[in-house]
Structures are given as structure tokens and as C-alpha cells.
Amino acid sequence: MTEVASLGDFLGLFMLLAGYVIGLGAVTVIDLHGILSRRSSYWTETTARTHKVTRPLIWLGVGLVIIGAAIFYRGDYGAFIPTVHAALLALLVLNGLFVSFRVTPFLLVRESEGRASELLPDALQHKIAVAFAVSTIAWWGSLALLVWYVLGR
């Protein structure tokens, strides 16, 4: 006989999944644009513009995942998966702060100067590549942990 989920379980898991759909979807779009923009002025400008749409969606996704996790994992804090999940979410927030407060202002200034299509400096491209890698690993790792947790119940 299967256990009936509570309303809290339903809402928490729904918010978690909605956060992954929105956030991970936006991360995937901007990551692909970022890869294409490494050596292309066309894709550099396109990525800068796309970033204006994906960045708020990523933050919305992170917010939904955090709220959903707080509801879904209630009473299970301190267990292995919720703890690792929280660490990955903290990493996503820190990574997002870097992108929002270091990369975005740089892109906006270049755009206002009419230089949006110029390739980004190699040092910044490297930092962005690291941020994209951290983001991708943390998003997918976090989703995998959720699946593991749900199936292990």
C-alpha cells in the first residue's frame, strides 16, 4: 500500500520541480549561447541580450527551489540529501550573485557604449566558463539528489 502525500509534500515537490523547469531551462539556454559566443561577435551580442531574459528566470527558479525545498524537506533537515541540497543551493546563489553583480554590469556598460558585439576579454570569458560549469553541475546535481530522495522514500 502506498503512502498518501500530504498537501505540504505536494506543494513542496511541485515548487521544487517548477523551479527546476524554469531555472534549469534558463541556465541551459544561456549556457548554450555562452558556448556559441566564445569566438563569435554575433553570438556575443545575442548572449548579452538573451541574458536579460534568462537571468531573472534563473533567479525565479532558484527562489522556487529554495521555497519548495524548505516545504518538502520540512522535518528532515540535517539528513544527508537535504543538507547537500542546501549546500548546492547556496553555491547556486553565490554563483548567481557573481553573474548578477560582476558580469551583468560589464555587459550593460558595453552595450551602452555600442560595443555589445565585441568578444569578451579572455579573463572574463574564463570566469564566465567557470560560473557556467558551477551552475550546470549544481543545478543537475541538485535535481539528481531530489530524484534520489524521492525514490528512496
N, C-alpha and C positions, 0 to 999 in steps of 0.2 A: 504494500500500500504506500502511495506517495504522500509526502507531507504537503499540506496546503500552505502556500506562501501568504505571508501577511501583506497588508497594504503597504507597509513600510518597505518590505522586501521588493515588492513590485515597483514602487516609485523609485527607490534607490537604484535598482538594476536598470530601470527604464532611463533614468537620468544619466547613469554611467554610460549606457550604450548610446544614448543621444549625443553625449559629449564626445565619444569616440567617433561616431559618424561625422559630426561637424568638425571637430578638431583634427582628427587624423586625416580626414578628407582634405581639409585645407592645407595641412602640412604636406601631404602628397603632391598637391598641385604646385605649391611654392617650391618644393624641393626639385621637382622636375624642371620647373622654369629656371631655378638656380643652376642646375647642371647645364642646361642649354645656354645660359648666359655667360658661362666662363670665358668663352672666346668669340662671342657674337654681340655686336653692338645692338642689333635688332632685339635679341632676347634679353639683353641687359635692360633696355628701356621697358620692354614688356614685363619683365620681372618686377621692376620698380613699381610699375602701375598695378600689377596683379597683387603685389604685397599690400597695397592699401585695402584690398578686399579680404585677403586671406588672414592678415594679422588680427583683425577683430574677431573673425570666425575661430581662429586658434584660441584666443583668449576666452571666447564663449564656450568652446569645447572644454578647455581646462577648468573653467568655473563649474560647468555641469558635472564633470568627472569628480571634482572635489566635493561638491554638494552631494552627488549621488553616492560617492564612496562613504561619506560621513553617515548617510542614512543606511546604506546597505550593510556596512561593516559594524553598525552600532552593536555594542556589547561584545565585540570580538577584537577590540583594539589591543595591541600588544602581541597578537598572534603573528606568525611569520609572514603570511601573504599580505595582510593589511599593513604591516609595518614596512615591508619592501615597497608595496604600492605607494604608501605615503612618501617614502624616500624618492621614488621615481617622480611623483607629482611635484615634490619640492624642486627636484632637478629641472623639470619642465618649466616651473615658474621662474627659476633663476635664469635659465636659458632664454625664456621669453623676455625677461627684463633686459638682458643683454641686447637682443634683437630690437626691442622696442625703444631703448634709450641710447643705443650706440649706432646701430645700422640704419634704422628708420630716419633719424635726423640727418645723417650723412646723405641718404638718398634724396630726402626732401630738399636739402640745400643744393645738391647737384641739379635737381630738376628745376628749381627756381632760377638757377644760373644758365639754364638751357643746355646742360651737359648730361642729361639723363641717359643718353645712348652711349656715352663713353664707358669703356670697360673699367671695372673697379680695380683699384690698386691690388697687386698680388697679396700684400699683407692682409688686407681686408677680406679678399676672396678666401684666403686660408682660414681666417677666423669664422667666416660665414659657413665654410665647409664643415668645420668642427661643430658649429652650432647646429647645422642640419643633421649631422651624424648623431649628435647627442639627442636631438629631438626625435629623430626616427627610431633610434634604439629605445628611448624612454617610452614613446607612445606605443610601439609594438610590444615591448616588454611588459608594459602595464596592462595592455589588453590581454596578452597571454596569461598573465597572473590572474586576471579576472576569470578567464575561462577555466584555469586550473582550480581556482577557488570554487566556482560554481559546480564543476564536475566532481569535485572532491567532497561535496557536502553530504 
